[in-house]
Amino acid sequence: MGSLSISHRASLPRVQAASAQWIAAALALTAAAWLAALAGLLAIADRVHDDVPVLLAVKLPLLQSHPELIFAGESRTVYQVDPILAAQLIGKPRGSAVNIAYDAGEPLALEAAMHRETDRFRKAHVVVSLVPFLFNEGVRSAAVYPLDVMARLGVAEQMSAFLPLRVGTPIRFIREAFNARLAADQRVADLAPLPAGLGLMIIDRTEPDDRWPSEIGSHGHYADWNLSGPKARLEIGALCDMVALTRKLTVVVPPWAPRYDRARDPAWREKDDQYAALVIDAGRRCGFDVLNIQSVPGLEQGNYADEMHVNASGVPIYTRYLVSRLKR
Amino acid sequence: MLFSSYTFLFQFLPATLLAFAAARRHSPRAGILVLVGASLIFYGAWRPVYLLLLIGSVAVNFGLGLRMEDPLRRRYIGTLGVALNLALLCYFKYTNFLFDSLNTLTGAPLPFFNIVLPLGISFFTFQQIAYLVDVMRGAKVERDIVSYTLFVSFFPHLIAGPLVHHAEMIPQFKRGRTGRSAVLAARGLAIFAAGLFKKVVIADNLAQFVSPVFAHLDAGGGVTTQWAWLATLAYSLQIYFDFSGYSDMAIGLALLFGIRLPVNFRSPYQARSIVEFWRRWHITLSRFLRDYLYIPLGGNRLGTQRRYINLMVTMLLGGLWHGAGWNYLIWGGLHGVYLGINHLWRERRGGDKPIATAGRVAKVVSWTITFFAVVIAWVFFRARTMAGAWQMLGSLFGFEAGSSAYASPGILRLMDLPVLVGEGRLLLIGGCAVALALVIALCLPNVTQLFGYREYRRAPDKVGLLRWRPNAAWALLSALAVAISLFGMWQRLEFLYFQF
C-alpha cells in the first residue's frame, strides 16, 4: 500500500498507474470492510434474535381466549383455515379455535411460543401445517429461509452458506432479528390488538393463467432437493418437542391446486413422497398425527388463487374437510 | 433508480463503466454514445413512458435551437421555446396547485388531475431554457444531437442536479479526452464514497427525528418544544446532507467518466449572512436564478427599490420552483425578506465590508442569526400543510407546546435496525446526533476543499490542511464509508430533491 502514495513530482504515467492501484485497493478494502461488518452484525443479530418473529407475536394475543383448537404453521393455514367456522363445526363458542399461522411459519418459532405460553398450548389441540421449503436445504432465498434455523448456525456457517449469491438471506436475518427483539421488548404478544377474523386472512384475487407454474416438480420449493441439512434436522426436532407441550399435535401437509397431477409428474411425486415420509416417520417416533392431504373433495381449480392457496370461495370447503379429518 | 440502491451500484454502474471503457477504446464518440444510451436507460427505469417525454423535450429544444440560427427568427423562436418549456413544467408541476388555489379563492368546483410529476423535470427544463436564452443572446447553436442529448440527460445530474450549463458540459464531450484519467476516476470514487456516506448514514438516520414529528403536526397534533427543535434542526441537517450527498455522488460519478460537474454546495451552514448562504447553498440553482431571472428583471441596475422587488420576485419564483404549494412560496418569500434585510444592513454599514474583518463576537452573532433564520424558513419548506408549519413554529417558541405532547414510541432506528430506547433517551440520542452532524457540517472541509476538486475551466479552490490523497489511509476511509453505507441502503429512502 505504500506504493499508493504519489509524490508531486511523479510522472503522469506513474500517477495514472498509482491512481488505478488506489482504485483497486479501495474496492478490495471495501469488500473486506463489508465482510467484517457483516460478520459483526450477524454476531449481534445472533445475540438479539428472538425465536418468536413479529408475524407470530402479533397473533399470540388470540390465545387470550384460551382456545381448544389452535391452527398454526405457514401460509396454507393463514389463508385457508377459518377458525370461526372451525369452532362452529366442533360445537364450541367463537374463540375456541384460533389461527396463529403466518407466512413461511416454521415449527421452531411455534415451539418457542409454546414455551412462553405453556398453559395455553398444553390444553389445546394444535394443528400445524408444513411446506416443503421448511425442510429442503436447497431453498435458500431470503424470503423463506427459516430464521430460527439461521439463528442456530454459527456466524462462519451463516456467511459461508449464503455468500455471495444469497447475501439477502443473512441480511434479512439481521433485520428480522432486530424486529423480533423489538416486538419482544414492546411485549407485542401480550399487548397487540386482536387480529381480525381470529387470524384468518383472505386472498381476494386469482393469479392470471400465465403466472401459474407449469409443473410442481420444478417448483422453487423443491429446487436443489436436499433433506439432510440443518433445516430438516432442527424443524423435525421442534415438531417432536412440541408433542409434550400440547394436548394433541397434528401435522398437516396441505394439497396443491387440483390442476397439478402427481401421477404425471414423477419428479414431484418422488420428492414429495420423501418429504411426507420424513414427517410421517417423525410422527411415528415422536407421537404426533400426520394428515397428508393430497386432495380435498369439492375443492376445485376455481377455488384456488394460485398454485397452493385457495381463494375466499375455497376457505369453507378446506376448513370443513380439515375439521372433519381432525374429528376422526 | 437511486444512486444509493443495490441495482444502481452493482448492476447499472458496473455495466455502464465496462461498456463505456470498451466503447472508449474504439473512439471518444462511441464512449459518448454509450453514456447517452445508459442515461436514457437510467431515466426509463423509473417509468418507461416518461422517457418519451424526456426524449421529446430534448428533440424539440434541439430543433428549436437549430432554427434559431436564423438571426431574424432567433428571438421569436427562442421566446416560443421558453414558453413551451414553461408550459410543460406548469402542466406537470402547477396545474393542481393553480386549480386548488382558484378553488379556495372562488369556491368553484374545479377538478383534481392525477398528474405524476416526471422525475427531474424541473432540472432538465431549466437547463434547456438556459440554453435557448443563451442562443437568443448570441451563444453558439449546438448542432450535434448526441452531445446535446448528453448535456440534458447525463445520468449523474439528470434527476436532481447540479443544474448544468451547456457551455460547461458540451465542450467536455467534444474534447476527446473523456474517461482516460485514472486520476480523475480515483478522485471520483472517493467523492462518491463521501456523498454516499452523507446521504445513507447521516441524512437517512436523521430522518427518523423528522418525518414522524412533521407527520404528526400535519395531521393536527402537537409536540413539545424539545421535539420541535430536534425535528427542525434535524431536518435542516438532513436536507443538507441528503442534497449535498447527492450532489457529491453526481460529481463523483461524472468523474468516473472524466467529466466535471459544477459544485453545488460549499459548506452553506458556515455562512455568516444570507447573501453568503445563497453563494454556498444549491449554487447552480442560485446561478440560474441570478443569470436568467434576477439580472433580466433588472438586477440592481434600476435603483434600490427595484433591486428589492427583483430580489423578492426571484426568491418567490425560486420557492415555487421547488414545489407547487404555498409553503414553498412562503419559504422563498422569507428568504427574499432575509436577503432584503441583509442588503439593507450592508448599505447602512457602508457597503460590502468583508466579514473576515469583523470581530469574533460579530462573527458568532452573524452566524447565529443566519443559521437560525435559515432553520426557521425550513419549517415551511418541510411541512406538508400550512397548519402544520404554524403549529411547528408555535411549538418551537413555546406557544402551542405542552397541550398535546408528541407521544413517541421511543424506537431508535440505527441504519433502520430498530432498538427500543424510550422517549427520553431517544430525545437525548437525537440531540447528540444533531450536534454531531452540525459539527461535521461546520468543521469538516467540503468536497472542493477536501478533494481539491476543480470545476470545468475554473481555478481550484483553496485547500485546507485535511486533503485527500490517493494513499492507503484514504483508501481505507473510503472503503469504510462505502461498506457502512451499503448496510444503510436497505432503507431505500429517496433523495429529498427527487420530489422537485
Contacts between the chains, C-beta under 8 A, distances in Angstrom:
chain1	res1	chain2	res2	distance
A	1	B	471	7.7
A	1	B	472	3.6
A	1	B	475	7.3
A	2	B	472	7.1
A	4	B	470	5.9
A	4	B	471	5.1
A	4	B	472	5.5
A	4	B	475	6.6
A	5	B	469	7.0
A	5	B	470	7.7
A	5	B	471	4.6
A	5	B	472	7.7
A	6	B	469	7.2
A	6	B	470	5.8
A	6	B	471	7.8
A	15	B	183	5.9
A	16	B	181	7.0
A	16	B	182	4.7
A	16	B	183	6.1
A	17	B	182	7.5
A	18	B	470	6.2
A	19	B	181	7.8
A	19	B	182	4.0
A	19	B	183	4.5
A	19	B	185	6.9
A	19	B	186	4.1
A	19	B	470	5.5
A	20	B	182	4.3
A	20	B	185	8.0
A	20	B	186	7.6
A	22	B	186	4.9
A	22	B	470	3.9
A	22	B	471	7.6
A	22	B	474	7.9
A	22	B	475	5.9
A	23	B	182	6.7
A	23	B	185	6.2
A	23	B	186	5.2
A	23	B	189	5.8
A	25	B	472	7.1
A	25	B	475	4.7
A	26	B	186	7.7
A	26	B	189	6.1
A	26	B	190	7.5
A	26	B	193	7.8
A	26	B	475	4.3
A	26	B	478	5.0
A	26	B	479	5.5
A	27	B	479	7.8
A	29	B	475	5.6
A	29	B	476	5.6
A	29	B	478	7.9
A	29	B	479	3.5
A	30	B	478	7.5
A	30	B	479	4.1
A	30	B	482	4.7
A	30	B	483	5.4
A	32	B	479	7.4
A	33	B	476	7.9
A	33	B	479	4.9
A	33	B	480	5.3
A	33	B	482	7.8
A	33	B	483	3.7
A	33	B	484	7.9
A	34	B	482	7.8
A	34	B	483	4.1
A	34	B	486	5.8
A	36	B	483	7.9
A	37	B	483	5.5
A	37	B	484	6.7
A	37	B	487	6.3
A	38	B	487	7.9
A	41	B	487	6.9
A	171	B	490	6.6
A	174	B	417	7.2
A	175	B	416	7.5
A	175	B	417	6.8
A	175	B	490	6.9
A	178	B	417	4.3
A	178	B	418	5.5
A	178	B	419	7.0
A	179	B	418	6.5
A	181	B	419	7.9
A	182	B	411	6.7
A	182	B	418	4.5
A	182	B	419	7.1
A	182	B	420	5.7
A	185	B	420	4.3
A	186	B	420	6.2
